Amino acid sequence: MPATAIDIGTYAVKVITADPGKQPNIHRVVEVINPFGTSLPTDDLQIEQIGELVNNLIFDNKIPHNDVRLSLPESMVSSKIISIPPLTDAELASAIGWQAEQHIPIQKEDLSLQYRILFRPEKGDTQTPMRVLLIGTRKSIVEKYVNMFISMGIEPTILETHVLSILRSLDITPEEPPTMVLNMGATNMDVAVVFKGEIQFVFTHTGVGALLTKTLQQILGLDLQQAEQYKRSYGLDPNQFEGRVRNALLPTVNTLVSEIQKAQRYFVSQFPQHKLSRIVVTGGSSQLPGLVEHISETLGIEILFAAPFATATGEVPTENQQTLSVCLGLLMREV
């Protein structure tokens, strides 16, 4: 039975219907602009606006909605990887609430908590710690989000974070070198590092695509639509528009580069014998002309574009694939 993945971004809403699994068979891809600029509605007006947008998209396009999968932006999530003495599943279930209180900055009564064991030492090894990923969100926000879909007659089957969805779509194996993954969206840049097949850390930096557009508006005196068009057309190309767009964007872009460098340094502090040898980028803002080349030259590191449709079949889109990694990861999850 087909599944439907929905990624509500601040710039666009993306929907993919496919036969789910490790090799999803794509039936339909739909993408529409989000004129409201919010990905997770929190007040009644936003819920009404986003709800109507998504409802029309689903029903106007006859999108199946028996198995609907959703993803939460990292900005609305608190993710923390902890190391603790080895515990059985039952012991961990008992201890996880206390661990969350220590590491997740959300009040206990409003905490919706999920956790995943990343590494557990072999039986009998009591010296090596186990590693657990804690993911906390606010119940009040999640309930409003889910209820928006329930009011459409849709009960979501999966709700997980952007980074988990994206990493699944990349399928980075334990044999691959230390890899940084950058999800460069309209409002946030999510940074995750994978080593030995495990997530080592995750953090989010605000201000990417939308901030670049706003910067062009202010410096070049453009309206919103013009600024967005100039950004997408010229980017960091020094030969376009006399380099004026590039010069306006560079200070903001270099702030992002500084955040990437911080993540590099943190990884080296955790694993002094290793270095990050590559970066994989995805998200709509990664497609900005010249951006990846600038980051690669500044950092002296190999940068690859994610290939979310590498294992997919069917109606695979030929353009804008970088914006669809979250949806692909949701569809590749085995329920």
C-alpha positions as CSV (number, residue, x, y, z in Angstrom):
1,M,0.0,0.0,0.0
2,P,1.4,3.5,-0.9
3,A,2.7,5.8,1.9
4,T,2.8,9.6,1.8
5,A,5.6,11.6,3.2
6,I,5.0,15.3,4.0
7,D,7.7,17.8,4.7
8,I,6.3,21.3,5.6
9,G,9.1,23.7,5.1
10,T,9.1,27.4,5.7
11,Y,9.6,28.0,2.0
12,A,7.7,25.1,0.4
13,V,5.6,22.1,1.3
14,K,6.9,18.8,-0.2
15,V,4.8,15.7,-0.6
16,I,5.9,12.3,-2.1
17,T,3.7,9.2,-2.4
18,A,5.5,5.9,-2.9
19,D,5.5,2.2,-2.1
20,P,7.7,2.5,1.0
21,G,10.9,0.5,1.8
22,K,14.6,0.7,1.3
23,Q,14.0,1.1,-2.4
24,P,10.8,3.2,-2.6
25,N,8.9,3.2,-5.8
26,I,7.8,6.8,-6.4
27,H,4.2,7.4,-7.6
28,R,3.9,11.2,-7.2
29,V,5.9,14.2,-6.2
30,V,4.2,17.5,-5.4
31,E,5.8,20.7,-4.2
32,V,4.0,24.0,-3.5
33,I,5.3,27.4,-2.1
34,N,4.4,28.0,1.6
35,P,3.3,31.6,1.6
36,F,3.0,31.7,5.4
37,G,6.7,31.2,6.2
38,T,6.2,28.7,9.1
39,S,6.8,25.0,9.2
40,L,5.3,24.2,12.5
41,P,2.1,26.2,13.3
42,T,1.7,27.0,16.9
43,D,-1.3,29.5,17.1
44,D,-4.8,29.1,15.9
45,L,-4.3,31.3,12.8
46,Q,-1.2,29.5,11.7
47,I,-2.9,26.1,12.2
48,E,-5.8,27.2,10.1
49,Q,-3.6,28.6,7.3
50,I,-1.2,25.7,7.1
51,G,-3.9,23.2,7.6
52,E,-5.9,24.6,4.7
53,L,-2.8,24.7,2.5
54,V,-1.9,21.0,3.2
55,N,-5.5,19.9,3.0
56,N,-6.0,21.4,-0.4
57,L,-2.7,20.0,-1.6
58,I,-3.6,16.4,-0.5
59,F,-7.2,16.4,-1.7
60,D,-6.8,18.5,-4.9
61,N,-4.0,16.1,-6.0
62,K,-5.8,13.0,-4.8
63,I,-2.9,12.1,-2.6
64,P,-3.5,8.8,-0.7
65,H,-3.6,9.4,3.1
66,N,-3.9,6.0,4.8
67,D,-0.2,6.0,5.8
68,V,1.0,9.6,6.3
69,R,4.5,10.2,7.6
70,L,5.7,13.5,9.1
71,S,9.0,15.0,10.1
72,L,9.7,17.7,12.7
73,P,12.3,20.4,12.1
74,E,15.4,20.2,14.4
75,S,14.7,23.8,15.6
76,M,11.6,22.4,17.5
77,V,13.5,19.4,18.9
78,S,16.2,18.9,21.6
79,S,18.6,16.1,20.6
80,K,21.3,14.8,22.9
81,I,23.6,11.8,22.7
82,I,24.5,10.5,26.1
83,S,27.0,7.9,27.3
84,I,25.9,5.7,30.3
85,P,26.9,2.4,31.9
86,P,25.5,-0.6,30.0
87,L,21.8,-1.3,30.8
88,T,19.3,-3.8,29.7
89,D,16.2,-2.6,27.8
90,A,14.1,-2.7,30.9
91,E,16.7,-0.9,33.0
92,L,17.1,1.8,30.3
93,A,13.3,2.3,30.1
94,S,13.3,2.9,33.9
95,A,16.3,5.3,33.8
96,I,15.5,7.2,30.7
97,G,13.2,9.7,32.4
98,W,15.9,10.8,34.9
99,Q,18.5,11.0,32.1
100,A,16.1,13.2,30.1
101,E,15.7,15.6,33.1
102,Q,19.5,16.0,33.1
103,H,20.0,16.6,29.4
104,I,16.8,17.9,27.8
105,P,15.8,21.5,28.6
106,I,12.0,20.9,28.5
107,Q,9.8,20.7,31.6
108,K,8.9,17.1,32.5
109,E,5.2,17.7,32.3
110,D,5.5,19.1,28.7
111,L,8.1,16.6,27.5
112,S,7.5,14.1,24.7
113,L,10.5,11.9,24.7
114,Q,11.8,9.3,22.3
115,Y,15.2,7.5,22.5
116,R,17.3,5.2,20.4
117,I,20.2,3.0,21.4
118,L,23.1,3.9,19.1
119,F,25.7,1.5,20.6
120,R,25.6,-1.2,23.2
121,P,28.8,-3.1,24.2
122,E,28.9,-6.8,24.0
123,K,27.4,-8.8,26.9
124,G,29.8,-9.0,29.8
125,D,31.6,-5.8,28.9
126,T,30.8,-3.6,31.8
127,Q,33.6,-1.0,31.2
128,T,32.5,0.3,27.8
129,P,29.6,2.8,28.0
130,M,26.5,2.5,25.9
131,R,25.4,5.5,23.8
132,V,21.8,6.6,23.6
133,L,20.2,9.3,21.5
134,L,17.6,11.3,23.4
135,I,15.0,13.3,21.4
136,G,12.7,15.6,23.3
137,T,9.9,17.8,22.0
138,R,7.2,19.8,23.6
139,K,3.9,17.9,23.9
140,S,1.9,21.1,23.5
141,I,3.5,21.8,20.1
142,V,3.4,18.2,18.8
143,E,-0.2,17.8,19.8
144,K,-1.3,20.9,17.9
145,Y,0.7,19.7,14.9
146,V,-0.8,16.2,14.9
147,N,-4.3,17.5,15.6
148,M,-4.1,19.7,12.5
149,F,-3.9,16.5,10.5
150,I,-6.5,14.7,12.5
151,S,-8.9,17.5,11.8
152,M,-8.5,16.7,8.1
153,G,-9.3,13.0,8.8
154,I,-5.7,12.0,8.6
155,E,-4.0,10.2,11.5
156,P,-0.2,10.3,11.0
157,T,1.6,7.0,11.3
158,I,5.2,8.3,11.8
159,L,6.6,11.5,13.3
160,E,10.4,11.9,13.5
161,T,13.1,14.5,13.2
162,H,14.5,15.9,9.9
163,V,18.0,14.7,10.7
164,L,16.9,11.1,11.3
165,S,14.9,11.1,8.1
166,I,17.8,12.5,6.1
167,L,20.4,10.2,7.5
168,R,18.2,7.2,6.6
169,S,18.0,8.5,3.0
170,L,21.9,8.7,2.9
171,D,22.4,5.2,4.4
172,I,26.0,6.0,5.6
173,T,27.6,2.6,6.5
174,P,30.1,1.9,9.4
175,E,32.8,1.4,6.8
176,E,32.6,4.9,5.4
177,P,34.8,7.7,6.7
178,P,33.7,10.3,9.2
179,T,31.1,12.4,7.4
180,M,29.4,15.7,8.2
181,V,25.9,16.1,6.9
182,L,24.5,19.6,6.3
183,N,20.8,20.1,5.8
184,M,20.6,23.7,4.5
185,G,17.0,24.8,4.5
186,A,15.2,28.1,4.3
187,T,15.6,29.0,8.0
188,N,18.0,26.6,9.5
189,M,21.2,24.7,8.9
190,D,21.2,21.3,10.6
191,V,24.6,19.8,11.2
192,A,25.1,16.1,12.0
193,V,28.3,14.0,12.1
194,V,28.2,10.3,11.4
195,F,31.2,8.1,12.3
196,K,31.3,4.2,12.4
197,G,27.7,4.3,11.3
198,E,26.6,6.2,14.3
199,I,25.3,9.8,14.9
200,Q,28.0,11.5,17.0
201,F,26.3,14.8,17.5
202,V,23.6,17.1,16.1
203,F,23.1,20.8,16.3
204,T,21.1,23.5,14.4
205,H,22.2,27.0,13.3
206,T,19.5,29.5,12.4
207,G,19.6,31.7,9.4
208,V,20.2,30.2,5.9
209,G,18.1,30.7,2.8
210,A,15.6,33.3,4.1
211,L,18.3,35.3,5.8
212,L,20.3,35.4,2.6
213,T,17.2,36.7,0.8
214,K,16.6,39.3,3.4
215,T,20.3,40.4,3.2
216,L,19.9,41.0,-0.6
217,Q,16.7,43.0,0.1
218,Q,18.5,45.3,2.5
219,I,21.8,45.7,0.7
220,L,20.6,45.9,-2.9
221,G,17.2,47.5,-2.2
222,L,15.2,44.7,-3.8
223,D,11.7,43.6,-3.0
224,L,11.2,40.0,-1.6
225,Q,10.5,38.4,-5.0
226,Q,13.4,40.1,-6.7
227,A,15.8,39.2,-3.9
228,E,14.8,35.5,-4.0
229,Q,15.2,35.4,-7.8
230,Y,18.6,37.1,-7.7
231,K,19.8,34.8,-4.9
232,R,18.7,31.7,-6.8
233,S,20.0,32.9,-10.2
234,Y,23.3,34.5,-9.3
235,G,24.3,33.2,-5.9
236,L,28.0,33.4,-5.2
237,D,29.0,33.6,-8.9
238,P,31.5,36.6,-9.2
239,N,30.7,36.9,-12.9
240,Q,27.0,37.6,-12.5
241,F,25.6,41.1,-11.8
242,E,29.1,42.5,-11.4
243,G,29.6,40.3,-8.3
244,R,27.2,42.5,-6.3
245,V,25.0,39.6,-5.2
246,R,28.1,37.5,-4.2
247,N,29.5,40.4,-2.2
248,A,26.2,41.0,-0.4
249,L,25.8,37.3,0.5
250,L,29.4,36.5,1.5
251,P,29.4,37.8,5.1
252,T,26.3,35.7,6.0
253,V,27.7,32.7,4.1
254,N,31.0,33.0,6.0
255,T,29.1,32.9,9.3
256,L,27.7,29.5,8.2
257,V,31.2,28.4,7.3
258,S,32.4,29.4,10.8
259,E,29.7,27.2,12.3
260,I,30.8,24.3,10.2
261,Q,34.4,24.9,11.4
262,K,33.2,24.8,15.0
263,A,31.6,21.4,14.3
264,Q,34.9,20.2,12.8
265,R,36.8,21.2,15.8
266,Y,34.4,19.6,18.2
267,F,34.6,16.3,16.3
268,V,38.5,16.4,16.5
269,S,38.2,17.1,20.2
270,Q,36.1,13.9,20.6
271,F,38.2,11.8,18.1
272,P,41.8,13.2,18.1
273,Q,43.0,10.3,15.9
274,H,40.5,11.1,13.1
275,K,39.5,13.9,10.9
276,L,36.3,14.8,9.0
277,S,37.2,13.9,5.5
278,R,34.0,14.9,3.7
279,I,30.7,16.8,3.9
280,V,27.4,15.7,2.4
281,V,25.0,18.6,1.7
282,T,21.3,18.6,1.1
283,G,18.3,21.0,1.5
284,G,17.1,23.7,-0.9
285,S,19.7,26.3,0.0
286,S,22.6,23.9,-0.9
287,Q,21.6,24.5,-4.5
288,L,22.6,28.2,-4.3
289,P,25.1,28.8,-7.2
290,G,28.7,28.7,-6.1
291,L,27.9,28.0,-2.4
292,V,29.2,24.5,-2.2
293,E,32.4,25.5,-4.2
294,H,33.0,28.4,-1.7
295,I,32.6,26.1,1.3
296,S,34.8,23.5,-0.2
297,E,37.6,26.0,-1.1
298,T,37.4,27.7,2.3
299,L,37.5,24.5,4.3
300,G,39.7,22.5,2.0
301,I,37.4,19.5,2.2
302,E,35.5,17.3,-0.3
303,I,31.8,18.2,-0.5
304,L,29.2,15.9,-2.1
305,F,25.6,16.5,-2.9
306,A,23.2,14.0,-1.3
307,A,21.5,11.6,-3.7
308,P,18.2,10.8,-1.9
309,F,16.8,9.0,-4.9
310,A,19.8,6.7,-5.4
311,T,17.8,3.6,-4.6
312,A,14.4,4.8,-5.7
313,T,12.4,3.7,-8.8
314,G,9.3,5.0,-10.5
315,E,8.5,8.7,-11.1
316,V,11.9,10.0,-9.9
317,P,12.1,13.8,-10.3
318,T,15.0,15.1,-12.4
319,E,15.2,18.5,-10.6
320,N,15.2,19.9,-7.1
321,Q,16.1,16.5,-5.5
322,Q,18.0,18.2,-2.7
323,T,14.8,19.6,-1.2
324,L,13.2,16.1,-1.0
325,S,15.7,14.2,1.3
326,V,13.4,14.3,4.3
327,C,10.5,12.8,2.4
328,L,12.7,10.0,1.0
329,G,14.0,9.2,4.4
330,L,10.4,8.9,5.8
331,L,9.5,6.6,2.9
332,M,12.5,4.4,3.5
333,R,11.6,3.8,7.1
334,E,10.3,0.3,7.8
335,V,7.4,0.6,10.2
